[in-house]
Amino acid sequence: MKSERRHDLETNELVVWLDKFRPYTGQATAVVAVLVALLAIRSIWNSDLDARETAAWDAYAMAQDSNDPELMKVLEVADNNAYASTSMPEWANVTWADRQLLLAGRAYLADRNAALSRLEKVEGIYSTLAQGASDNEVQNRAQFGLARVYELQNKLDEAKKAYGKVQGDLLTVAAERAAQLDLPEVQEACAWLATAELPKRATAGSPSGRPGFGAALPATGSGEFDTKSLEELLGNLAIESKDKKDRYSEEAEGEEAEKSEAEGAEDSDTEAAENEEAAEETASEQPEAEAETPAEPAGEEQPAAEAADEQEAAEEPAAEAAEATEGQ
């Protein structure tokens, strides 16, 4: 009985509470619907933001890969309103400012006005990012770049203060550079860089055609300056080139004559060798001809022997007569 009584009391309390809450049921339903809608909108917004973030960084990568040393494509991407709600514009601006700072340092002596103009452009960007960038890394990078700008402008006190505000990964480098700015030799070098200029090249329209930095002419052996005109110098060069040409032509003719003589000697040697070969062939052919001549028959020698015997017989009586005469 007690448990049933307790159950009845609890049921009555729930009914009473529901009766009290019933007038606010419509409002509670509206609140729940609004919360669900907000969650859905937030989800859609995050998805769209992720898509825009990806598109922004893709555009930044494409602009940075261009062949333009000025990185003007990166600056255009940074100023694009379609990517204003992303984190890319801050990085694009500091990247472009770093490139301008690099180009200004390279041209600081050759073209002082152009270098100072670049520094003025990036000083405002560095200052804005160093104070209000949402990314701490971008802030430190901009602070370091601002210190470099002050250093090139020979504002060493401001440069040291800017180096002192750098945090993060660049803290060590900034502290070392701030300490170096206190050295007298570094201060002298910065002062010299602020005023020194490289000698300018001579322009095509200059009347003398000589360098515009007061270079002295080379001295001759007598200790005097060579004051020959350009026409005389060119004339001498023309004469020297003609002499060299004549000398080369004479040498070429001599070489051709020697070559012709050598060819004639070779021809005579060849002809003599051919004559010797012909004589040897003729001499070798003569014995063969003599060997082929037929021998006389042995019977032809007998009449000659008989004639000799008859002559001897005729001479014998004459000899006997001569001996008889001598005896008388």
Protein Blocks (a to p, Z undefined) as FASTA:
>chain_A
ZZmmmmmmmmmmmmmmmmmmmmmmmmmmmmmmmmmmmmmmmmmmmmmmmmmmmmmmmmmm
mmmmpcbfnlmmmmmmmmpmklmmpmklmmmmmmmmmmmmmmmmmmmmmmmmlmmmmmmm
mmmmmmmmmmmpcblklmmmmmmmmmmmmmmnopaklmmmmmmmpgcjllmmmmmmmmmm
mpmklmmmmmmmmmgccdddddfklmnlpafehpacdddfkopacfbdfklmmmmmmmmm
mmmmmmmmmmmmmmmmmmmmmmmmmmmmmmmmmmmmmmmmmmmmmmmmmmmpccddfklm
mmmmmmmmmmmmmmmmmmmmmmmmmmZZ
